[in-house]
Amino acid sequence: MNNFTYHTATKIYFGRGQISHLSELADHGKKVLLVYGGGSIRRNGVYDSAAAVLRTAGLEIFELPGVEPNPRIASVRKGVSLCRDNGIDMVLAIGGGSVIDCAKVIAAGSLYDGDPWDLVCFPDRISGALPVFTVLTMAATGSEMNMYAVITDPDKNEKWGTHAECLKPVMSVCDPEYSFSLPAAQTAAGVADIMSHALENYFTDVRGAYLQARFCEAVLKTCIRYGPDVLAHPDDYEARANIMWASANAINGLLKNGAEVKWSVHPMGHELSAFYDLTHGVSLSVLTPHWMRFALREETLDKFAEYGVNVWGLDPTRDKMEIADGAIDCTCDFFVNKLHLPADLREAGVADESNFEVMSRKAAGKCKDTYVEMTAADIIAIYRAAM
């Protein structure tokens, strides 16, 4: 196991009625920028509940609505301008990972003299941020409890991740009831995203990280157990609660620290979102089984067999290659037949391969020191296999 430093800065208020704790924002100033996406938080009552608590606490609310599913740098720039022009003290995101990511870069960009896109491309330029708070409405990215943010510039077909300790939310309200009204397609994509985070951490070549592997398996088995339930019964509190807590723990450092490895599927998925505006979780669910088939070889066979036995409950007495192949089949079947996600990129809306060459080159630049090294030629082959 590698050396690591682990610091959890985020206070989590989990469960029903916890939105009342937004009153604590008054300890951080008087002006808050409320960042959110479409109109769903108004329809389901979350907006009214949050606004009531904030106003009762004496806070002045400014708003940035309309944040996109793959948050655009243009929205970040609007938010930064609002913060600078109005002397904003803190940023509150109400929504899923896209809204929270946008809020994080707004918070950092407000204290940066240059263009906030610099902070996306060069994380080391982030020297501070306004306090960030969140009310989670979609379990997926885990952004409610980590230091990461991903922003897109559609004019450049670029989607990049940034990170800094100061981007960790100060507080996150995680009420599973706020995800009841989430459409089935978004719920399924969120579960796939959580599973992908666990899988990216699981397939590491760091020796001795036994506990981290068991953490990964627990998150994966939770998604397998409750993913179909939240689709069949959207208002099942137990199912929603387990998925929501899995989301936070899949990418808050608990699974990764001490067993670090560069991720493989996410860089490829980000290129699909950058060029085709594909839903993040969908890109991951389609690509993951194809990456697995590429990565399965003699030196990785034991890990794939371990995955098949411990996660999918496959017979440990079978031939290891049979177990590994069966585990990949189970993964694909779960995404397609249990979560009802697209079976391939064409079904997901990718009509042609015209961008695959440039996408593969860009993704290859982010895939150094991964579990299994990938060249641009390997990545374009995975894209084509996924069509």
ABEGO torsion letter per residue (X at the ends): XBBBBBBBABBBBBEBGAAAAAAAAAAAEABBBBBBBBAAAAAAGAAAAAAAAAAAAGBBBBBBBGBBABBBAAAAAAAAAAAAAAGBABBBBBEBAAAAAAAAAAAAAAABABBAAAAAABAAABAEBBBBBBBBABBAAGAAABABBBBBBAAAGBBBBBBBAAABBABBBBBAAAAAABBAAAAAAAAAAAAAAAAAAABBABBGBAAAAAAAAAAAAAAAAAAAAAAABAABAAAAAAAAAAAAAAAAGAAABGABBBBAAAAAAAAAAAAAGBBAAAAAAAAAAAAAAAABBAAAAAAAAAAAAAAAGBBAABBAAAAAAAAAAAAAAAAAAAAGBBABAAAAGBABAAAAAAAAAAAAAAABGBABBBBAAAAAAAAAAAX
